Structures are given as C-alpha cells and as structure tokens.
Amino acid sequence: MKYYLICGERSGDLHSSNLIKAIKVHDEEGIFRGMGGDYSAEAGLNLKAHYEEVSVMGFIEVLFGFRKVLKYLRLIKEDLLQFRPDVLILVDFGGFNMKMAAFAKSKGIKVHYYIPPKVWAWNQKRALNIKKQTDKVYSILPFEPEFFKKYGIDAQYVGNPLFDEIAKFEPHPFFHQKNELNYQPIIALLPGSRQQELDNMLSVLISVVKNFPNAQFVIAGVGNLKPEAYSAAIKAGIRIVFDQTYDLLHHATAAIVTSGTATLETALFRVPQVVVYKTSSLSYLIAKRLIKVPYISLVNLIANEEVVKELIQDDFNSSSVSSELNYLLADIQRKARVLNGYDLVKQKLGEGSASAKTAQLIHESFNGKELNN
C-alpha cells in the first residue's frame, strides 16, 4: 500500500515515526511519503517538506505566517495528487491537516486521523468537519471517543503513545558527568520546542532561578532549534541539555513545564510540576473567549480536576512561579496530592501500544477485518 503522512511539530513527528514502524509490521512493502521531520524520515518517510518550515502557533501568529502555510498547502496538495496514496494519515497539527483532509476527501482519497484536533476545547461544532472529512479517527486521550460519538464520528481510543516511549527509555548511566552537572537537586525547565515558545517563556523562567540557590536549574533543549535560541539562559549560567528530556525528568526533583505534551510526560515520570503558558496578548484574549474547557494542561484535563497548578499569561510571573515551586519542594502534602493525581491520570490512560493498535486498525480497515482484542 501507499501511505501519505502529515505531521507538523516535534511530538507529532515522533508519533508519526512510530506509526510508520508499526505499519511496516503489517506491510513490509509499504511506501511512505509526506510531510514530517527527522524522526519520520529515519523511519522511512520520503519527506516532501519538513514541518519546521510550516509550524506556527497562536491565533495572531498564524495570521502572520499565513502566506507560508498557504505555500506549503499548495505544495503538499500537488504532491498528494501526484503520489495518489491508498490512505492519507494525518497526525495532530489540526489547522493544516483539516484543510488537507477536506482536499483529500474531495479527490476520493481515504483519510485516517491519528491524534485528532482538540475540537472539544473550543467551537465544538468543528467536530462536524471531522465527521465529513475523515473516514477513521484514532484518539490518544481517553475522554475523546465519547465526545466524538455525539457527532457520529467513528473514533477509537488506542491508548497513549507516551507510554510506549517512556517504556523504551533507558537512563544514561553517566547523565550528570556527561552534562557537567553537580548533585544538587535538579529543577527541570521545559520551555517548549518552538522558537516562539522560548521567546514567550524564557525570561520569566530565568528570573525564577535566583530564588532557589540550593538547586540547579536545567533546561530541556531541543536540537531542532539553534543554540542561539537559548542565549539568554546561557548568559544567566543555566545549564542546557539537548535532546535528553527523559534523562532530565528521570533525575529531576521538580519541573516547570510549558503546557503541551510535556506536561503528560512529566506526570508519567512522576515529577511534581508547575504548568505555565504565555502567548501574545491578542491571541490570549481571543483564546479566552473561545476556549470552553476548565484547564489547559493534559494532566488536569485527563484527571478532570486540578492535579497541577496552571499559571497562565499574567499569572505566569517570577513571584507566582517561585511560590508554587517552593510549595512543591517544601510541602510534603502538596507533593503527595500531585503524585496521587498522577496515579489517577495513569489509570485513566490505560494501556500503551498506541502505535501498534493504530497500525493494526489501519491495516484491518483495508482488509475487511475487525480488531481482535
């Protein structure tokens, strides 16, 4: 079979790569093409565009990057028609991918969506577009299928792929020595994987460091960003470890984490965390009017209660972050409540093997079989 995959950020690239590997178990001769990143390319995806060239976030920021997005939409549409796959597999990246879903359906191409848009968060009627423009939906959040069923969408919960990634993780035996770290307690800083996120988050994170002289703050750097992106942190004497997030979380006493997939990863490593987020003022005002869910972090959304503190926009300041971090370090009961909340999240997530289950469902959808549980 011929598969066309599209993802648009680092976490999606990782999930895409694992899905490609899982599909190959069923289809050794499968041909893979599309838009992704280094992980997907290593797994066998013939890259027609790299997600770094396209990825933007925030309501206003998307408007400024609209020409760039349109350029790559045209490029990928042309390539999709030239390749003519048996199935288009979309991985997260809702704004771009829903446009591709509509285009593919209009051309008679089957559309399967792995990690669908979070339409439950705002303007829920967008779910009608998912129903119209997709054939199958594979969810990695346990509460999503029930929501999608209200709109007649064929959605299945396949487990969460982070379980698989963390299960494969083996700690580096000399992590401290390798990165020239001392043995003070480590506070992990996870500011995000996009330049835009670093621009919004780093200055406040740096300002917190001076309030905790008995700890060492270490930033989880990502290799897809240039080292200059972290120049302010480097000048402040903060250590950065590149592409070693799981090792960092394995050794961390606590963490300050930008809202996103990393909040769930931090929870699965059982590291007490403060969740933070900041965007442009106009983007925030728009989001505040549109978003209908009580929390922004995956941890709290899955638990359906406040497990971790969320400091958003104006609440994201040095004083508030320092205060909450101090609670996590000094208050045993506060830490215990967070860890108990993590247990609830893990229970709700259930089993892993998301990539394998999704690959099997895709394979069987083209072979007229049902999944054997």
C-alpha positions in Angstrom: 0.0 0.0 0.0 0.9 3.6 -0.4 0.7 5.9 2.7 0.9 9.7 2.8 1.5 11.0 6.3 1.5 14.7 7.5 2.6 16.0 10.9 3.6 19.4 11.9 5.6 19.5 15.1 8.2 17.6 17.1 5.9 15.4 19.1 3.8 14.6 16.1 7.0 13.7 14.2 7.8 11.2 16.9 4.3 9.7 16.9 4.4 9.6 13.0 7.7 7.7 13.0 6.5 5.1 15.5 3.3 4.6 13.5 5.3 4.1 10.3 7.4 1.4 12.0 4.2 -0.3 13.3 2.6 -0.2 9.9 5.7 -1.9 8.4 5.0 -4.9 10.7 1.8 -5.5 8.6 3.0 -4.1 5.3 6.7 -4.7 4.7 6.4 -3.4 1.1 4.6 -0.2 2.2 5.6 3.1 0.5 5.6 6.2 2.7 5.7 9.8 1.7 4.6 13.1 3.1 5.5 16.0 5.5 7.2 15.3 8.7 10.6 15.7 10.5 13.8 13.8 11.1 12.2 11.0 13.1 9.7 10.2 10.4 12.5 10.4 7.7 14.6 7.9 9.7 11.5 5.6 9.9 11.2 5.6 6.1 9.1 8.6 5.2 10.1 10.2 1.9 10.0 13.9 3.0 8.5 16.4 0.7 8.5 19.1 3.3 9.9 19.5 6.8 7.5 20.5 9.5 9.9 23.2 10.8 9.2 25.2 7.7 5.5 25.3 8.3 4.8 25.2 12.1 3.3 28.3 13.7 1.0 28.6 16.8 -1.3 31.2 18.3 -4.3 32.9 16.7 -2.4 36.1 15.6 0.9 34.3 14.9 -0.9 32.1 12.4 -2.2 35.1 10.6 1.3 36.5 10.2 2.5 33.1 8.9 -0.5 32.6 6.6 1.4 33.0 3.3 4.0 30.4 4.4 1.2 28.0 5.4 -0.6 28.5 2.0 2.6 27.9 0.1 3.1 24.5 1.8 -0.6 23.6 1.5 -0.3 24.0 -2.3 3.0 22.0 -2.4 1.6 19.1 -0.3 -1.7 19.1 -2.2 0.2 18.8 -5.5 2.4 16.1 -4.2 -0.5 14.1 -2.7 -2.3 14.0 -6.1 1.0 13.0 -7.8 1.6 10.2 -5.3 -2.1 9.1 -5.1 -1.9 7.1 -1.9 -4.3 4.4 -0.7 -4.7 6.4 2.5 -3.8 9.8 3.9 -2.8 9.6 7.6 -2.9 12.8 9.4 -1.1 13.2 12.7 -2.2 16.0 15.0 -1.4 19.5 13.5 -5.2 20.3 13.2 -5.2 23.7 11.4 -3.1 22.5 8.4 -4.3 18.9 8.4 -8.0 19.6 8.4 -7.5 21.6 5.2 -5.7 18.6 3.8 -8.4 16.2 4.9 -11.1 18.3 3.0 -8.9 18.3 -0.1 -8.2 14.6 0.0 -11.8 13.7 0.5 -12.8 15.8 -2.4 -10.3 13.8 -4.5 -11.6 10.4 -3.3 -8.7 9.6 -1.0 -9.3 7.8 2.3 -8.5 9.9 5.3 -7.5 8.5 8.7 -6.7 10.9 11.6 -4.3 9.8 14.3 -4.4 12.3 17.2 -7.4 14.4 16.0 -7.8 18.2 16.6 -8.9 19.1 20.1 -12.3 20.4 18.9 -13.7 19.7 22.4 -11.7 22.7 23.7 -13.4 25.4 21.6 -16.0 25.7 18.9 -17.1 22.1 19.3 -19.2 22.2 16.1 -15.9 21.8 14.3 -16.4 18.2 15.0 -18.9 18.1 12.2 -16.0 18.9 9.8 -14.1 15.9 11.2 -17.2 13.7 10.5 -17.4 15.0 7.0 -13.7 14.9 6.1 -12.4 11.7 7.7 -13.0 8.0 7.5 -11.4 6.9 10.8 -10.3 8.7 13.9 -7.7 7.3 16.4 -7.7 9.1 19.7 -4.9 9.1 22.3 -7.0 10.8 25.1 -9.5 8.6 26.9 -12.3 11.1 27.0 -12.3 11.9 23.3 -14.3 9.0 21.8 -17.3 9.7 23.9 -17.3 13.3 22.8 -16.8 12.3 19.1 -19.7 9.8 19.2 -22.1 12.7 19.9 -21.3 13.8 16.4 -21.4 10.4 14.8 -17.7 10.1 14.3 -16.0 6.7 14.1 -13.4 7.3 16.8 -11.5 4.7 18.8 -9.2 5.2 21.8 -5.9 3.4 21.1 -4.0 4.2 24.2 -1.4 7.0 24.6 1.9 6.7 22.7 3.8 8.3 25.6 3.5 5.0 27.5 5.5 3.3 24.7 8.2 6.0 24.5 8.7 6.0 28.3 8.7 2.2 28.5 11.6 2.1 25.9 13.6 4.7 27.8 16.8 3.6 29.4 18.5 6.2 31.7 22.0 7.3 30.7 24.3 5.9 33.5 26.5 9.0 33.5 24.0 11.7 32.9 25.4 14.1 35.4 29.0 13.7 34.3 28.1 13.8 30.6 26.4 17.2 31.1 28.8 18.6 33.8 26.0 18.7 36.4 26.6 18.7 40.2 24.5 16.7 42.6 22.2 19.5 43.9 18.5 18.8 43.3 17.6 19.4 39.7 14.7 21.6 38.7 13.8 20.8 35.1 12.8 23.7 32.8 10.7 22.6 29.8 10.1 25.8 27.9 8.8 24.2 24.7 10.1 23.1 21.3 9.4 26.2 19.2 11.3 29.4 18.9 8.0 31.3 19.5 7.5 29.5 22.9 11.0 30.2 24.0 10.5 33.9 23.2 7.4 33.9 25.4 8.7 31.8 28.3 12.4 32.0 28.9 12.7 35.4 30.5 10.4 34.6 33.4 11.9 31.1 33.8 15.3 32.7 34.1 14.1 35.1 36.7 13.0 32.3 39.0 16.4 30.7 39.2 17.9 33.2 41.7 15.2 32.4 44.2 16.5 28.8 44.6 20.2 28.9 45.3 20.3 25.3 46.6 19.0 23.8 43.4 20.3 23.6 39.9 18.1 24.5 37.0 18.5 22.6 33.8 16.7 23.4 30.5 15.5 20.6 28.3 16.9 21.9 25.0 15.7 20.6 21.6 18.1 20.0 18.7 15.8 21.4 16.1 16.4 24.9 17.5 19.6 26.7 17.0 21.8 27.1 20.2 21.3 30.9 19.9 17.7 30.4 20.9 18.9 29.7 24.4 21.4 32.5 24.5 19.7 34.4 27.4 19.7 31.3 29.5 23.3 30.5 28.7 24.3 34.1 29.7 22.4 33.5 33.0 24.5 30.5 33.7 21.7 27.9 33.3 22.8 24.5 32.0 21.1 23.2 28.9 20.9 19.5 27.9 19.9 18.9 24.3 17.5 16.1 23.3 17.8 14.4 26.7 14.4 15.3 28.2 13.6 11.9 29.6 17.0 11.7 31.3 16.4 15.1 32.7 13.0 14.2 34.0 14.4 10.9 35.4 16.7 12.9 37.6 14.5 15.9 38.4 13.1 16.8 41.8 10.5 19.2 40.3 9.8 20.8 36.9 8.4 24.0 35.4 6.7 22.9 32.1 5.1 24.8 29.2 1.6 23.5 28.6 1.6 20.7 26.0 2.6 17.1 25.6 5.5 17.6 28.0 3.1 18.1 31.0 1.9 14.5 30.5 5.4 13.2 30.0 6.4 14.9 33.3 3.5 13.3 35.1 4.3 9.8 33.8 7.8 10.3 35.2 6.1 11.3 38.5 7.9 14.6 38.7 5.9 17.3 40.6 5.4 20.2 38.2 4.1 23.8 37.7 2.4 24.2 34.3 3.0 27.6 32.7 1.9 29.3 29.4 2.1 32.7 27.8 1.2 33.9 24.3 0.7 37.3 22.7 -1.9 39.5 24.4 -4.3 39.4 21.4 -4.0 35.7 21.0 -4.8 35.2 24.7 -7.8 37.5 24.5 -9.2 35.5 21.6 -8.5 32.2 23.2 -10.1 33.2 26.5 -13.3 34.0 24.6 -13.3 30.8 22.6 -11.9 28.0 24.9 -14.6 26.1 26.7 -12.6 23.7 28.9 -11.6 24.5 32.6 -7.9 23.5 32.2 -5.1 23.8 29.6 -2.8 21.0 30.7 -3.3 17.4 29.6 -2.8 16.2 33.2 -5.7 18.2 34.6 -7.9 17.6 31.5 -7.5 13.8 31.8 -7.9 13.8 35.6 -10.9 16.2 35.2 -9.6 18.0 38.3 -6.7 20.3 39.2 -3.8 18.0 39.8 -1.1 20.5 38.9 -1.1 24.3 39.2 -1.5 26.2 36.0 -0.1 29.7 35.7 -1.3 31.4 32.5 -0.5 34.7 30.9 -0.3 37.4 33.6 -0.2 34.8 36.3 2.9 33.5 34.7 5.4 35.7 36.6 8.5 35.2 38.7 6.7 35.6 42.0 3.9 33.1 41.3 6.1 30.5 39.7 8.6 30.7 42.6 5.8 30.5 45.2 4.3 27.4 43.6 7.7 25.7 43.0 8.5 26.3 46.7 5.3 24.6 47.7 6.2 21.5 45.6 9.7 21.4 47.2 8.8 22.1 50.8 5.2 20.9 51.3 5.1 17.1 51.6 1.3 17.0 51.5 1.1 19.2 48.3 3.6 16.9 46.6 1.6 13.8 47.7 -1.6 15.2 46.3 0.2 15.8 42.9 1.6 12.3 42.8 -1.8 10.8 43.7 -3.3 12.8 40.9 -0.7 11.3 38.5 -1.8 7.8 39.6 -5.4 8.8 38.6 -4.2 10.0 35.2 -2.2 6.9 34.6 -5.3 4.8 35.5 -7.5 6.7 33.1 -5.0 6.4 30.2 -5.0 2.6 30.5 -2.5 0.6 28.4 0.0 1.7 25.8 0.8 0.3 22.4 -1.0 3.2 20.7 1.1 2.9 17.5 0.7 -0.8 17.2 -3.1 -0.6 17.8 -3.5 2.2 15.3 -1.4 0.4 12.7 -3.5 -2.8 13.1 -6.7 -0.8 12.8 -5.5 0.9 9.6 -4.4 -2.5 8.2 -7.6 -4.2 9.0 -9.7 -1.3 7.7 -8.3 -2.2 4.2 -8.6 -5.9 4.7 -12.2 -6.1 5.9 -11.4 -7.5 9.3 -12.2 -6.4 12.8 -9.6 -5.8 15.6 -9.1 -8.8 17.8 -9.0 -7.5 21.4 
